[in-house]
């Protein structure tokens, strides 16, 4: 009986050591988008996303403040926030999902993954599936993902005057480095 209790306790300790919450390092997340158009390509970068991963459950969440996207042109940034994304009304984009594959976080290496979840942009929530990679190196985990967003799917309206300036589908590039979360 003592042996069974010891084995059970060892399993619980092992599980709690391996179960870890990871969060994005300060400045460790870069989300960018690219919109190709005949007149002028549009690019922006956001380095302020909040990202949390629970390696025991595979749950992963991203929260991106829309106004943190930076453009090469201040007028583009203003139009993006005021006319298209309405960032005063819809300040954040949020993704809450679950990694579908089992990832071994006990050893260094790269794993191709599929993440299924709900993306909310511009007040519209849709079920999405994305492919990416998770790389474990030392105490850090990096997550990379490239995907496309159809602007109309999220209720983002482009005035007819500018319809040739903005692509119907925008390329999104996500790269983040996560570290073990520690309460301060």
C-alpha positions, 0 to 999 in steps of 0.5 A: 500500500505504501508503495502504491501511495509513493508511486501515485505521489511521484506521478502527481509531482511529475505532472505538476513539474511538467505542467507549466504556464508560459507567457510571452517575453517582454518584446518577444512577440511580433505580429505583422500583416501584409496587404499587396495591392496595385497602388501601394502595399500595406505593411504593419507590425505589432510588438505588444501582444499578450500570449499565454500557453498552458503546456499541460492542456495545449490551450493557447491565447493571444490578445493583440491591441489593434492600435499597437500596429505601426505603419511606415506611413502615419496616414495609413495608420490613422485610416487603419484605426479609424476607418477600417478596424474602428479600434476605439470600438474594437480595441483588441483582436483575440484568439483562444485555441487548443493545440491539437498535437501532443508536444513533448515540452521535456526536451528541445526540438521542433513540432509541427502543430495545428491549432483550432480555436476562435478568432475575434477581430472587429467584433466578429468571432469565427472558428479557425484552424491554423498550422504552425510550429512550436520549438522548445529550446532550454526554458523557452518555447517559440511559436510561429504561424503564417496564415491569411485573413479574409477582411470581409469575413470579419466585417471590415468594410473597405470604401469603394473608393479604396477597394483597389488599395487594400487586398481582400485577403491579408497575410498574417505572420506571428512569431513569439517567444514564451518563457515560464510564467512566474508570479511576482 
